[in-house]
């Protein structure tokens, strides 16, 4: 009887059960990705932006913003082993801060390139700390990134203004986050081309963020546009059944919003009307090779 109880206890306490449960909810699992997508959609509701450059008081132009955002991407690349998504986060902080009305610094930044760039520097520092987990060396920031234009105290003061204006809400999702989650669901059915799809979609998202008008869209919208554009590159090769399964999965988790429905409709259009598809029979050997002819129209449609 003692042996039986001991054996039963060992079977109950087997650590494999815990490991298996955790594996089912790993960051790459479908269950995790679905929950993560729903959570990010709620998160982005706090990421409010307005057309701040069209304020009567603004002398900063969309071209100035484009140049500054390009500079932000280049500045982040100076840090080794830092994901480019950190630059996306920094640009998001910049636009969100400039969209608030709680800091007198905003008026200065709208009328001075020097002050506008100071805000961008502080946003980069915050993104490096919060998103990339970097312990920032301010001597490097002041001497290398800023080339001596700003002092450490100026950057620190600007950081505090931004954090207070954003109410410390720093974890809003970027287009990169949505691209990873959406493409991750496609990974459930195939691993072919998904890595390349993510890479190209993120490049398109980065380019879209440089454009002031495009950047007014939500991170989810930019992710949808970027994925649709990348899917039409000739390098993207997927089996019809895999794309159909992806569409079915997206339909099952869609929130039913207009932008969700438009994305799914465009995916279905790519699958059903692409000229490279000779037939649609889900065979293991048949593939879809999509072209790039409708890239511009897709962006305007999804946006």
C-alpha positions in Angstrom: 0.0 0.0 0.0 2.9 2.3 0.8 4.4 1.6 -2.7 1.0 2.3 -4.4 0.6 5.7 -2.6 4.2 6.6 -3.4 3.8 5.7 -7.0 0.5 7.7 -7.3 2.2 10.7 -5.7 5.1 10.6 -8.1 2.7 10.5 -11.1 0.8 13.5 -9.7 3.9 15.6 -9.2 5.5 14.8 -12.5 7.1 18.1 -13.7 6.4 17.1 -17.4 2.8 18.1 -16.9 3.8 21.6 -16.0 6.3 21.8 -18.9 3.6 20.6 -21.4 1.1 23.2 -20.2 3.7 26.0 -20.5 4.7 24.8 -24.0 1.1 25.1 -25.1 1.2 28.8 -24.1 4.7 29.6 -25.4 5.2 32.9 -27.3 5.1 31.0 -30.6 1.9 29.1 -29.8 -1.4 30.0 -31.5 -3.1 30.4 -28.2 -0.6 32.9 -27.0 -0.6 34.8 -30.3 -4.4 35.1 -30.4 -4.5 36.5 -26.8 -1.5 38.8 -27.5 -3.3 40.2 -30.6 -6.4 40.9 -28.7 -4.5 42.6 -25.9 -2.5 44.7 -28.3 -5.7 45.9 -30.0 -6.9 47.1 -26.6 -3.5 48.7 -25.8 -3.4 50.8 -28.9 -6.6 52.6 -27.9 -4.4 54.5 -25.4 -2.0 55.5 -28.3 -3.9 58.6 -29.5 -2.4 60.8 -32.2 -3.6 64.0 -33.8 -2.5 66.0 -36.8 -0.3 68.2 -34.7 1.7 69.6 -37.6 -1.4 71.2 -39.0 -1.7 73.5 -36.0 -1.7 77.2 -37.0 1.3 77.7 -34.6 3.4 75.0 -36.2 6.4 75.9 -38.3 7.7 72.3 -38.4 6.7 70.6 -41.6 6.0 66.9 -42.6 9.3 67.0 -44.5 11.1 68.1 -41.2 9.4 65.2 -39.4 10.5 62.8 -42.2 14.1 63.9 -41.9 14.0 63.7 -38.1 12.5 60.2 -38.1 15.1 59.0 -40.6 17.7 60.4 -38.2 16.1 58.5 -35.4 16.4 55.2 -37.3 20.1 56.0 -37.9 20.7 56.9 -34.3 19.3 53.7 -33.0 21.5 51.7 -35.4 24.5 53.2 -33.6 23.7 50.9 -30.7 24.8 47.3 -31.3 22.3 44.5 -31.1 19.3 46.8 -30.8 16.2 45.8 -32.7 15.0 48.3 -35.3 11.6 48.2 -33.6 13.1 50.4 -30.9 13.2 53.2 -33.5 9.5 52.6 -34.3 8.7 52.9 -30.6 10.7 56.2 -30.4 8.8 57.7 -33.3 5.5 56.6 -31.7 6.5 58.3 -28.5 7.4 61.5 -30.5 4.0 61.6 -32.3 2.0 60.7 -29.2 3.8 63.4 -27.1 3.3 66.0 -29.7 -0.4 65.1 -29.9 -0.9 66.0 -26.2 -1.6 69.4 -24.7 -0.2 69.0 -21.2 3.3 70.3 -21.7 4.4 73.9 -22.7 7.4 72.2 -24.4 5.1 71.1 -27.2 4.6 74.7 -28.5 8.4 75.2 -28.5 8.9 72.0 -30.4 6.3 73.0 -33.0 8.2 76.2 -33.7 11.8 75.1 -33.4 13.7 72.3 -35.2 16.2 72.4 -32.3 13.5 71.7 -29.7 11.7 69.2 -31.9 14.9 67.2 -32.2 15.5 67.4 -28.5 12.1 65.7 -28.0 13.1 63.0 -30.5 16.4 62.4 -28.6 14.5 62.0 -25.3 12.1 59.6 -27.0 15.0 57.5 -28.3 16.4 57.4 -24.8 13.1 56.3 -23.3 12.6 53.6 -26.0 16.1 52.3 -25.4 15.4 52.0 -21.7 11.9 50.8 -21.8 11.7 48.7 -25.0 15.3 47.5 -25.5 16.3 47.3 -21.8 19.5 49.2 -22.4 21.4 51.1 -19.7 22.0 54.3 -21.6 25.4 55.9 -21.5 24.6 59.6 -21.6 28.1 60.6 -22.6 27.6 58.5 -25.7 24.2 60.1 -26.3 25.4 63.7 -25.8 28.8 63.3 -27.6 28.0 60.9 -30.4 24.2 61.0 -31.1 23.7 64.7 -30.3 27.1 65.9 -31.3 27.2 68.2 -28.3 23.9 70.0 -29.2 22.2 69.2 -25.9 23.3 68.7 -22.4 22.4 65.7 -20.2 20.2 67.8 -17.9 18.2 69.1 -21.0 17.6 65.5 -22.2 16.6 64.4 -18.7 14.2 67.2 -18.2 12.6 66.5 -21.6 12.3 62.8 -20.7 10.3 63.7 -17.6 8.0 66.0 -19.6 7.3 63.2 -22.1 6.7 60.5 -19.4 4.3 62.7 -17.6 2.4 63.7 -20.8 2.1 60.1 -21.8 1.0 59.2 -18.3 3.8 56.6 -18.3 1.9 54.5 -20.9 4.9 53.2 -22.8 4.0 49.7 -23.9 1.7 50.5 -26.8 2.2 48.0 -29.6 4.3 49.0 -32.7 3.6 47.9 -36.3 6.4 45.4 -35.8 4.6 43.8 -32.9 1.4 43.3 -34.9 3.4 42.0 -37.9 5.1 39.4 -35.8 1.9 38.2 -34.2 -0.1 38.0 -37.5 2.7 36.3 -39.4 3.1 34.0 -36.4 -0.4 32.7 -36.9 0.6 31.9 -40.5 3.5 29.9 -39.1 1.0 27.5 -37.6 0.3 26.2 -41.1 3.7 26.8 -42.9 7.2 28.1 -42.2 7.9 28.7 -45.8 8.6 32.4 -46.6 7.1 33.7 -43.3 10.5 35.0 -42.1 10.9 36.8 -45.4 7.4 38.1 -45.2 8.1 39.6 -41.7 11.3 41.2 -42.9 9.7 42.9 -45.9 6.6 43.9 -44.0 8.7 45.6 -41.4 10.6 47.5 -44.0 7.3 48.7 -45.5 6.1 49.7 -42.0 9.3 51.7 -41.3 8.9 53.5 -44.6 5.2 54.2 -43.8 6.1 55.7 -40.5 8.3 58.3 -42.2 5.3 59.6 -44.1 3.3 61.9 -41.8 0.0 61.2 -43.4 0.5 57.4 -43.2 1.8 57.6 -39.7 -1.6 59.0 -38.6 -3.0 55.4 -38.9 -2.9 52.9 -36.1 -0.1 50.4 -35.7 -2.5 47.7 -36.6 -3.5 49.4 -39.8 0.1 49.9 -40.8 0.8 46.3 -40.1 -2.1 45.2 -42.3 -0.9 47.5 -45.1 2.7 46.3 -44.8 1.7 42.6 -44.8 -0.5 43.0 -47.9 2.2 44.9 -49.7 4.9 42.3 -48.8 2.6 39.4 -49.8 2.6 40.7 -53.4 6.4 40.5 -53.8 7.4 37.8 -56.2 9.6 36.3 -53.5 6.6 35.4 -51.4 5.6 31.8 -52.2 2.9 30.0 -50.2 0.6 27.0 -50.8 -3.1 28.0 -51.4 -4.2 25.8 -48.5 -1.8 27.5 -46.1 -3.2 31.0 -47.0 -6.7 29.7 -46.8 -6.1 28.3 -43.4 -4.6 31.6 -42.3 -7.6 33.5 -43.5 -9.9 31.1 -41.7 -7.9 31.6 -38.5 -8.0 35.4 -38.8 -11.7 35.3 -39.4 -12.2 33.3 -36.2 -10.4 35.8 -34.1 -11.4 39.0 -35.9 -13.0 41.7 -33.8 -15.3 42.5 -36.7 -13.9 46.0 -37.1 -13.9 47.7 -40.5 -10.1 47.5 -40.8 -10.1 43.8 -39.8 -12.7 43.0 -42.5 -10.8 45.0 -45.1 -7.6 43.1 -44.4 -9.3 39.8 -44.7 -11.0 40.8 -47.9 -7.7 41.9 -49.5 -6.1 38.6 -48.5 -9.0 36.7 -50.1 -8.6 38.9 -53.2 -4.9 38.0 -53.4 -5.6 34.3 -53.1 -8.6 34.1 -55.5 -7.6 36.5 -58.3 -3.9 36.3 -58.6 -2.9 35.7 -62.2 -0.1 33.3 -61.2 -2.6 30.8 -59.8 -3.7 28.4 -62.5 -6.1 26.4 -60.3 -7.2 26.2 -56.7 -7.1 22.7 -55.5 -5.0 22.7 -52.3 -2.5 20.2 -53.7 0.7 19.9 -51.8 2.8 20.8 -54.9 0.8 23.8 -56.0 2.0 27.2 -54.9 0.9 30.8 -55.2 3.5 33.3 -56.5 2.1 36.8 -56.0 3.3 39.9 -57.9 3.8 43.5 -56.9 1.4 45.2 -59.4 -1.2 46.4 -56.9 1.1 47.6 -54.1 0.1 51.3 -54.1 -3.7 50.5 -54.3 -3.5 48.0 -51.4 -1.9 50.6 -49.2 -4.6 53.2 -49.9 -7.4 50.6 -49.6 -6.3 49.2 -46.2 -5.4 52.6 -44.8 
